[in-house]
Amino acid sequence: MKYCIRCELLHHPCEQSQELLWPLNSHPLILANKRKIINDPVYGFITIRHDFILDIIDHSWFQRLRRIAQLGLSHLVYPGATHNRFQHAIGAMNLMQGAVDEIRHKGHAITDEEEQGLLAAVLLHDIGHGPFSHALEHTLVSDLQHEDISSIMMKKLNDEMNGSLSFAIKIFNNDYPKKFLHQLVSSQLDMDRLDYLARDSFFSGVVEGQVGSERILKMLDVVEDQLVVEEKGIYSIEKFIVARRFMYWQVYLHHAVLSAEFMLVNVLKRAKELASNGEKLFCSPALEFFLYHNVKKEDFLKDSIALEHYSNLDDFDIMGAMKVWQTCSDKVLSLLSRKLVNRELFKIEIQREPFSVHVVESRIESVATQLSISKEEAAHFVIHEKVDNRAYNQLSDSIRIKMKDGRVRDASGVSDHLNLAALNKKVEKWFLAWPK
């Protein structure tokens, strides 16, 4: 059996195409099929260029990201926002491929090893996210952020893959000599942010979050080992920063989203309290481990048990448990779970200053009376928290603009259309939420 170039079919030799036959295992078109093509709703067709990258994508830890919502409970406000962190990681990798191509085109050397390290680093930057994104960090795991878990999981994967992630880990941790490579993975203009703004805007339908990522990639350059944007791309950068501000207040920190996500935090806190008192709750083995053990960072470092359970924990564990907890004997846990499962979200008030102790206490007393429970129990139904947003942080890692005369300046000092310096200020808001 051979491949006929003229017929583009596999068949036995024929007189008409005898001179145009390739052995089946050597035809270049057949070999090219080893490249994986993914059809993405935001960018269209995405090509996986390297078998090594495909091995990472096929790993069960990466496949778990299909079961971790990118926007937590935002779909309760924006029904289309049901995309997941798997899609986001693939999208960020696609943008990274475009950035590498553009930087190479402008004469800057990026080796094949460095390219694969970049792609692996941006693929795995979210590997440590827990169920519903940030909820687990406030409840089931102590003194540990998802970035810490990502770093630990990357090291474990590197051992499993015989050191093939060494470049990626160095770039991810900013330990690699070429600093601009790390800036592509983690900075105020990294591929992570470019993708999540475009993707979250697309799926939520909030058009204010749309960014011109393709144009920004075309404007990328490197000066003295620093990632820069050409001066003619300044308006795209302005749009990018403003879009980020809009998305935070309209989607990520939307008042109803805040209500839902902190209700989830209180559900898990109550479940943890009951578990610590010896109550037997329905849950999956992975969730049971974190409910009934006080897991800290050192537990992830000293053995693999915590990491094994964590790699099996996803949104489905939490939602499945909450569906059952609706009918549990504890009134606080059952009522909180029922309200969240059925989208009976708490009413929320937002203001610039903290709410007074008197106001918070009066809300707790009112809820205790309303639900016929104690004040201690009612405290689980009143949420007083702070949120903040800074669209652009000039001090931590500024966006650099390469002027036509070769000088490099901060974006906030270049814009003549928008006062980016004003967006550099952190905006803090306090909210109080309670049952309607």
Backbone hydrogen bonds, N-H to C=O, Kabsch-Sander energy under -0.5 kcal/mol:
donor,donor_aa,acceptor,acceptor_aa,energy
2,K,11,H,-2.1
3,Y,22,W,-2.1
4,C,2,K,-0.5
4,C,9,L,-2.6
5,I,3,Y,-0.6
5,I,20,L,-2.1
8,E,4,C,-2.4
9,L,4,C,-0.7
11,H,2,K,-2.4
11,H,9,L,-0.6
17,S,14,C,-0.7
18,Q,15,E,-0.8
20,L,17,S,-1.7
21,L,18,Q,-0.8
22,W,3,Y,-1.9
24,L,1,M,-0.7
26,S,23,P,-1.9
27,H,23,P,-0.9
31,L,27,H,-2.1
32,A,28,P,-2.1
33,N,29,L,-0.7
33,N,30,I,-0.9
34,K,31,L,-1.8
35,R,32,A,-1.9
36,K,48,I,-0.8
38,I,46,I,-3.0
40,D,38,I,-0.8
40,D,44,G,-3.4
44,G,40,D,-2.2
46,I,38,I,-3.3
48,I,36,K,-3.3
49,R,47,T,-0.8
54,L,50,H,-1.8
55,D,51,D,-2.1
56,I,52,F,-1.4
57,I,53,I,-2.2
58,D,54,L,-2.2
59,H,55,D,-0.6
59,H,56,I,-1.1
63,Q,59,H,-2.5
64,R,60,S,-1.5
65,L,62,F,-1.5
66,R,63,Q,-1.8
67,R,64,R,-2.3
68,I,65,L,-1.3
70,Q,83,H,-2.2
71,L,83,H,-0.6
72,G,69,A,-0.7
74,S,71,L,-2.5
76,L,73,L,-2.0
77,V,74,S,-2.0
78,Y,74,S,-3.1
81,A,78,Y,-2.3
82,T,80,G,-2.4
85,R,65,L,-0.8
85,R,68,I,-2.4
86,F,65,L,-1.2
88,H,84,N,-1.6
89,A,85,R,-2.3
90,I,86,F,-2.1
91,G,87,Q,-2.3
92,A,88,H,-2.6
93,M,89,A,-2.0
94,N,90,I,-2.0
95,L,91,G,-2.1
96,M,92,A,-2.0
97,Q,93,M,-2.1
98,G,94,N,-1.7
99,A,95,L,-2.4
100,V,96,M,-2.6
101,D,97,Q,-2.1
102,E,98,G,-2.1
103,I,99,A,-2.5
104,R,100,V,-2.4
105,H,101,D,-2.1
106,K,102,E,-1.2
107,G,104,R,-2.1
108,H,103,I,-1.8
115,E,111,T,-2.5
116,Q,112,D,-2.4
117,G,113,E,-2.2
118,L,114,E,-2.6
119,L,115,E,-2.5
120,A,116,Q,-2.5
121,A,117,G,-2.5
122,V,118,L,-2.4
123,L,119,L,-1.9
124,L,120,A,-2.0
127,I,124,L,-1.6
129,H,126,D,-2.0
130,G,133,S,-1.0
133,S,130,G,-1.3
134,H,132,F,-1.0
135,A,132,F,-1.2
136,L,131,P,-0.8
138,H,134,H,-0.7
138,H,135,A,-0.9
139,T,136,L,-1.1
140,L,136,L,-0.7
141,V,136,L,-1.5
142,S,295,V,-2.6
148,D,145,Q,-0.6
149,I,145,Q,-1.7
150,S,146,H,-2.5
151,S,147,E,-2.0
152,I,148,D,-2.1
153,M,149,I,-2.9
154,M,150,S,-2.3
155,K,151,S,-1.8
156,K,152,I,-2.0
157,L,153,M,-2.6
158,N,154,M,-2.2
159,D,155,K,-1.8
160,E,156,K,-2.1
161,M,157,L,-2.2
162,N,159,D,-1.2
163,G,158,N,-3.3
164,S,161,M,-1.3
166,S,163,G,-1.5
169,I,165,L,-2.6
170,K,166,S,-2.1
171,I,167,F,-2.3
172,F,168,A,-2.8
173,N,169,I,-2.4
174,N,171,I,-1.1
175,D,170,K,-3.1
176,Y,170,K,-0.8
179,K,177,P,-1.2
181,L,178,K,-1.1
182,H,178,K,-0.7
183,Q,179,K,-1.6
184,L,180,F,-1.2
185,V,181,L,-0.9
185,V,182,H,-0.7
186,S,182,H,-3.4
190,D,187,S,-0.9
191,M,184,L,-2.4
194,L,190,D,-2.0
195,D,191,M,-2.0
196,Y,192,D,-2.7
197,L,193,R,-2.1
198,A,194,L,-1.5
199,R,195,D,-3.4
200,D,196,Y,-2.5
201,S,197,L,-1.9
202,F,198,A,-2.0
203,F,199,R,-2.6
204,S,200,D,-2.1
205,G,201,S,-1.8
206,V,201,S,-0.5
207,V,205,G,-1.2
209,G,206,V,-1.7
210,Q,207,V,-1.8
213,S,211,V,-1.5
216,I,212,G,-2.2
217,L,213,S,-2.3
218,K,214,E,-1.7
219,M,215,R,-1.2
219,M,216,I,-0.5
220,L,217,L,-1.2
221,D,228,V,-2.2
223,V,226,Q,-2.5
226,Q,223,V,-1.2
228,V,221,D,-2.8
229,V,400,R,-2.1
230,E,219,M,-2.6
231,E,402,K,-2.0
233,G,230,E,-2.6
234,I,231,E,-1.9
237,I,233,G,-1.7
238,E,234,I,-2.3
239,K,235,Y,-2.1
240,F,236,S,-2.0
241,I,237,I,-2.4
242,V,238,E,-2.5
243,A,239,K,-2.5
244,R,240,F,-1.8
245,R,241,I,-1.8
246,F,242,V,-2.5
247,M,243,A,-2.5
248,Y,244,R,-2.0
249,W,245,R,-1.9
250,Q,246,F,-2.7
251,V,247,M,-2.1
252,Y,247,M,-2.0
253,L,248,Y,-3.4
254,H,251,V,-1.3
258,L,254,H,-2.7
259,S,255,H,-2.0
260,A,256,A,-2.2
261,E,257,V,-2.7
262,F,258,L,-2.3
263,M,259,S,-1.6
264,L,260,A,-2.0
265,V,261,E,-1.9
266,N,262,F,-1.9
267,V,263,M,-2.1
268,L,264,L,-2.3
269,K,265,V,-2.3
270,R,266,N,-2.4
271,A,267,V,-2.3
272,K,268,L,-2.3
273,E,269,K,-2.2
274,L,270,R,-2.5
275,A,271,A,-2.4
276,S,272,K,-2.3
277,N,273,E,-1.1
278,G,275,A,-1.6
279,E,274,L,-2.6
281,L,279,E,-0.7
288,E,284,S,-2.9
289,F,285,P,-1.8
290,F,286,A,-1.2
291,L,287,L,-2.1
292,Y,288,E,-2.4
295,V,140,L,-0.6
295,V,293,H,-1.4
299,D,296,K,-1.1
300,F,296,K,-0.8
300,F,297,K,-1.0
301,L,297,K,-1.1
302,K,298,E,-2.3
303,D,299,D,-1.0
308,E,304,S,-2.4
309,H,305,I,-2.2
310,Y,306,A,-2.5
311,S,307,L,-2.3
312,N,309,H,-1.1
313,L,310,Y,-1.7
315,D,67,R,-2.1
317,D,314,D,-0.8
318,I,314,D,-1.1
319,M,315,D,-2.7
320,G,316,F,-2.6
321,A,317,D,-1.8
322,M,318,I,-2.6
323,K,319,M,-2.1
324,V,320,G,-1.2
325,W,321,A,-2.8
326,Q,322,M,-1.0
327,T,324,V,-1.8
328,C,325,W,-1.6
331,K,329,S,-0.5
334,S,330,D,-2.5
335,L,331,K,-2.4
336,L,332,V,-2.5
337,S,333,L,-2.3
338,R,334,S,-2.4
339,K,335,L,-2.4
340,L,336,L,-2.1
341,V,337,S,-2.8
342,N,338,R,-2.0
343,R,340,L,-1.3
344,E,339,K,-3.8
345,L,343,R,-1.1
347,K,434,W,-2.4
349,E,432,L,-2.5
351,Q,430,W,-2.8
360,V,356,S,-2.2
361,E,357,V,-2.8
362,S,358,H,-2.3
363,R,359,V,-1.8
364,I,360,V,-2.0
365,E,361,E,-2.4
366,S,362,S,-2.1
367,V,363,R,-2.4
368,A,364,I,-2.4
369,T,365,E,-2.0
370,Q,366,S,-2.5
371,L,367,V,-2.7
372,S,368,A,-0.8
373,I,368,A,-1.8
378,A,374,S,-2.6
379,A,375,K,-1.5
380,H,377,E,-1.5
381,F,378,A,-2.1
382,V,379,A,-0.9
383,I,433,A,-2.6
384,H,382,V,-0.5
385,E,431,F,-1.6
387,V,429,K,-2.9
389,N,427,V,-1.9
391,A,423,L,-0.5
392,Y,423,L,-1.6
394,Q,392,Y,-0.7
397,D,393,N,-1.3
400,R,227,L,-0.5
400,R,398,S,-0.6
401,I,409,R,-3.6
402,K,229,V,-3.0
403,M,401,I,-0.8
403,M,407,R,-3.4
406,G,403,M,-1.9
409,R,401,I,-2.5
411,A,399,I,-2.4
413,G,410,D,-1.4
414,V,411,A,-1.3
415,S,411,A,-1.7
420,L,418,L,-1.5
422,A,419,N,-1.0
423,L,419,N,-0.7
423,L,420,L,-0.5
424,N,420,L,-0.6
424,N,421,A,-0.9
425,K,422,A,-1.0
427,V,389,N,-2.7
428,E,426,K,-0.5
429,K,387,V,-2.9
430,W,351,Q,-3.3
431,F,385,E,-2.7
432,L,349,E,-2.4
433,A,383,I,-2.4
434,W,347,K,-1.9
